Amino acid sequence: MASEKTLKVVLVEPAGPINVGSVARLCENFNVDELRLVSPKCDYLDQEAKKMSVRGLKVLEKAKVYKDLNSALSDCSRIIATCGRKEHGEIPLNSNKDALSWALKSEREETIALVFGREDRGLSNEELLKANKVICLNTSENYPSLNLSHAVAIVLHQFNQLNDLELLKLHTKISYPANLIKLEDCINDVGSLLLDIGFLMKHTYKAKMNKIKQLLLRSEITDDEVALIRGIISQARWKIKNKND
């Protein structure tokens, strides 16, 4: 028996009410459970948005607004973010099929988030690093930029196809990634300790910690493993403080 999956579409700082209305319509088309908006830069309930939403009006009216991305993702167990750049040196990209299949590979209940960035500049590297997987849509090199609602439509269509075709096998290895907030708290603990012992310097801190975060995301670290690392950090701090006792 398939486990229940809850799907959230997350738009970060959307600026166009027509786009938001169109995405609400797509959410209704593809049975998305909830639309989430992070610091919207428009009135997402104005007449243009409502007109574009058509039968997705209820989705639009029930959309949840969050002040930051962490808040919008705090209850999400599998996070996939979209990136408009095919060549990205800092953040590894996954194929759409692999990432979306991974989101569905689970025998337990999952809350899946599909995160889309700003119309003009997408998601920042810091925001992309909050995702377990990052995908990019294959478009013409001459004009790679896609309209926000078009990008959402493509990803939801691909997600729906994978779900309907039942491509996932129960015997495949299943991983359960750590909660974003717990992971970021852990990374902050690690960074603080590495600064204190002189392994990291303030001017290189951000770049080095981003690499550590990427390593942990690639390994699909679990909540138990996060707790283990935080326990090690706590014991190391205690030992440093009491080294002369």
C-alpha positions, 0 to 999 in steps of 0.5 A: 500500500502506497504511503500518503504524500502531501505536495506543497508548491512554494513560490519565493517572493513572487512579483506578478499577481498573474503568475501567482493566479496561474500557479494556483490554477496549476495546483488545482490541475495537478492536485497540489495540496497547498500553495505557499508564498514567501514574502510575496511582492504583489497583492496575490489576491487582486482581481488579475490573480483571481481571474487567472486562477479560474477553478484554482480560486480556492487554492489561491484564497487558502494560500499560506504566506510566510516571512522566510523560506525556513518557515515555509519549509519547516514541516517539509521532509523532502525539498526540491528546488529549481534553478535556472542555471545549467552550469553551476559550479557550487551546487550540484544539479540532479536530473528531474527524473532522479530528483522527483522519483527520489521525492516519491521513494518512501514507505512513510508519509512525506511532505514534499516541497517544490520550490520556485524562485523569483521571476527575475533572478530565481533562488540564491545559492543560500536558498538552493542549499536548503533543498535536498535536490536541485533541478534545472529545466532544459531550455534553449541556450539562446533564451533559457529563462522561463516564465514562472508559471510555465516552469511550475507547469513543467515540473508538476507535469513531470512529477505527476507522470512519475506518480501515475506510471508507478516507476518506484519499486519498494525494494529500492533503498529509501532514505529519510533526510533530516529536517531542514531546521534541525540540519541548519541548527547543527551546521551552525553548531559545527561552524561555531566550534570550528571558528572557536578552535581556529579551523575556520577563519571569519573571511572564509567561513561562509564558503567553507560552511557551504561546502560542508552543508553540500556534503551533508545534503549529498549524503542525505543525512538523517535526523538521528545522524544530526543528533549524533553530530550535535552530541559530538559538538556538545561533548567537544565543547564540554571537554575544551571548557573542562580540559584543566579539571 
